[in-house]
Amino acid sequence: MASMADLPHVTPGLVVLIAALAFLAFFVLVPVRGDRHQFIDLQENDMANHPYVGLWVTGDGHIRHELLPSGRYIEGRGSRERAYEGRYEVRGSQINYWDDSGFIADGEFRSDILYHAGMVLYRH
């Protein structure tokens, strides 16, 4: 095994930096370990009484966003009950969507109206 003397380009400061980044990656950035169901239950408890959970519908009824207490959403379009699905997160009046197919979107709640991707959705 090489010692620090064998690697002159590796300084003690660089070693400390690498160790600090490894610590951050392992203990801070890595998602919570343990039972996945426990994490979902905690998230569901946080969202169960959230004022934005529920069904949001465009004025013509064509687009429907069902925001579930689990942090998941189901978007219906016309006769397609499950046109899109994914997860969502609400921070203040902002909502971010991460669709299971890979695209992301956002929106904003104002005066009990959801503005999303040029659409206006009302609580149903």
C-alpha positions as CSV (number, residue, x, y, z in Angstrom):
1,M,0.0,0.0,0.0
2,A,1.3,3.5,-0.9
3,S,2.1,5.9,1.9
4,M,1.6,9.7,1.7
5,A,5.3,10.1,0.9
6,D,4.8,7.9,-2.2
7,L,2.0,10.2,-3.4
8,P,3.4,13.8,-3.3
9,H,0.4,15.3,-5.0
10,V,-1.9,14.2,-2.2
11,T,-1.6,16.8,0.6
12,P,-3.1,16.4,4.1
13,G,-5.6,19.1,3.2
14,L,-6.8,17.1,0.2
15,V,-7.2,14.0,2.5
16,V,-9.3,16.1,5.0
17,L,-11.4,17.4,2.1
18,I,-12.0,13.9,0.7
19,A,-12.9,12.7,4.2
20,A,-15.3,15.6,4.8
21,L,-17.0,15.0,1.4
22,A,-17.3,11.3,2.1
23,F,-18.9,12.1,5.5
24,L,-21.4,14.4,3.9
25,A,-22.3,12.0,1.1
26,F,-22.7,9.1,3.5
27,F,-24.5,10.7,6.4
28,V,-26.2,13.7,5.0
29,L,-27.1,13.2,1.3
30,V,-27.9,9.4,1.4
31,P,-31.7,8.9,2.0
32,V,-32.9,7.7,5.3
33,R,-32.2,4.0,5.7
34,G,-34.5,1.5,7.3
35,D,-37.9,0.3,6.5
36,R,-39.2,2.1,3.4
37,H,-42.8,1.7,4.7
38,Q,-41.8,3.6,7.9
39,F,-40.6,6.5,5.7
40,I,-43.8,6.5,3.7
41,D,-45.9,6.3,6.8
42,L,-44.1,9.3,8.3
43,Q,-44.6,11.2,5.0
44,E,-48.2,10.2,4.9
45,N,-48.8,11.5,8.4
46,D,-47.2,14.8,7.5
47,M,-49.5,15.2,4.4
48,A,-52.7,13.6,5.8
49,N,-54.0,16.9,7.1
50,H,-52.3,19.1,4.6
51,P,-54.7,21.7,3.2
52,Y,-53.8,20.9,-0.5
53,V,-54.4,17.2,-0.4
54,G,-57.4,16.2,-2.4
55,L,-58.8,16.6,-5.9
56,W,-58.0,19.6,-8.1
57,V,-59.9,20.0,-11.4
58,T,-59.8,22.4,-14.4
59,G,-63.0,24.4,-15.0
60,D,-64.0,22.1,-17.9
61,G,-63.2,19.0,-15.8
62,H,-60.8,17.7,-18.5
63,I,-57.7,17.7,-16.2
64,R,-57.8,16.2,-12.7
65,H,-54.9,16.2,-10.2
66,E,-55.5,14.0,-7.2
67,L,-52.9,14.8,-4.5
68,L,-52.7,11.8,-2.2
69,P,-51.6,11.9,1.5
70,S,-48.7,9.6,0.6
71,G,-47.0,12.4,-1.4
72,R,-48.1,10.7,-4.7
73,Y,-50.3,12.2,-7.4
74,I,-52.5,10.8,-10.1
75,E,-53.4,13.0,-13.1
76,G,-56.4,12.2,-15.1
77,R,-57.0,13.6,-18.6
78,G,-60.4,13.3,-20.2
79,S,-61.4,9.6,-20.2
80,R,-57.9,8.5,-19.1
81,E,-58.1,8.2,-15.3
82,R,-54.4,7.7,-14.9
83,A,-52.7,9.6,-17.7
84,Y,-49.7,10.5,-15.4
85,E,-48.6,9.5,-12.0
86,G,-45.7,10.4,-9.8
87,R,-44.7,12.1,-6.5
88,Y,-45.2,15.6,-5.4
89,E,-43.9,17.9,-2.7
90,V,-45.4,21.1,-1.3
91,R,-43.3,23.8,0.2
92,G,-45.3,26.8,1.2
93,S,-47.5,27.7,-1.7
94,Q,-45.2,26.0,-4.3
95,I,-45.7,22.4,-5.6
96,N,-43.2,20.3,-7.5
97,Y,-44.1,17.2,-9.4
98,W,-41.7,14.3,-10.4
99,D,-43.6,12.1,-12.9
100,D,-42.8,8.4,-13.0
101,S,-41.9,8.8,-16.7
102,G,-39.1,11.2,-15.9
103,F,-40.4,14.7,-16.4
104,I,-40.7,17.4,-13.8
105,A,-43.1,20.3,-13.4
106,D,-44.2,22.8,-10.8
107,G,-47.1,25.0,-9.8
108,E,-48.3,27.4,-7.3
109,F,-51.4,27.6,-5.0
110,R,-52.9,31.1,-4.8
111,S,-56.3,31.8,-3.0
112,D,-57.2,28.1,-3.1
113,I,-56.5,27.8,-6.8
114,L,-53.7,25.7,-8.3
115,Y,-51.8,27.2,-11.2
116,H,-49.8,24.5,-13.0
117,A,-48.3,24.5,-16.6
118,G,-50.7,27.1,-17.9
119,M,-53.7,25.4,-16.4
120,V,-56.0,26.6,-13.6
121,L,-57.3,23.9,-11.3
122,Y,-59.9,24.3,-8.6
123,R,-60.5,22.3,-5.5
124,H,-63.2,19.7,-6.2
